[in-house]
């Protein structure tokens, strides 16, 4: 079994390096009730259920925030959530939606929504950890008010790339650049998490803007709860359905031309920080930046 698994991984990596195939948009997420895929992580009394669990509200007050996680772990897949962020003065708060493995050299794929003073825009920060190494932050302003209505935030993760989407617009791609010496999340199953918590030591203007507790409770609302992934035990290092799922097909090895045009628009008009451009932190640009079209 171990030999067969290793051989399958070699074949998959060979296909990756050779490339090929046409790009496609992710399938439309399927909305399900919260309890189908998720359970509370902590402070369950700060989670409110609406419409039989088809909507969930997370509450943050001075005593605690709260969060939830998937019941299972996944090695690749498509993960989507409809979120309406904390309205009004949200400075100091962070609403997070992320995948994370469970060990010291962990892998992680992050959406973090950084609150702001009333009238100032939210900042969406993304990051990718592989083998315990992160420091790949990118920050954008959204092109809409994310507190007025629900919007879709999703991750498509397979052996070839990680793509971040806001509604149908790609805002980031992180390709498998193992051939360039860059570690990539491919053999550690991850759970999907979301949380609302206080981070006024860093979240808003580097911690200079503190949470105004007179405005508590702060509320973030969720719908959708879409998970379409290769479920695996925490120890599984290989997806048993590798190559058989829709998000694992050749057309999902890269973005298409139209998606890259939209990504370029995000880069040009809404990006406020990209680690690939930060010569003070990184005198030498990370090798994946050109491949990911961040440079």
ABEGO torsion letter per residue (X at the ends): XAAAAAAAAAAAAAAAAAEEEBBBBBBBBBBBBAAAABBBABGAAABBBBGGGABBBBBBBAABBBBBBBABBBBEEBBBBBBBBBBEBABGBBBBBBBBBABABBBBBBBBBBBBBBGBBBBBBBBBBBGGBBGABBBBBBABBAAABBBBBBBBBBAABBBBBBEABBABBBBBAAAAGBBBBAABBBBBBBBBBBAAAAABGGGABBBBAAAOBBBBBBBGGBBBBBBBBAABABBAABGABAAABAAAABBBAAAAAAAAAAAAAABABBAAABAAABABBBAAAAAAGAX
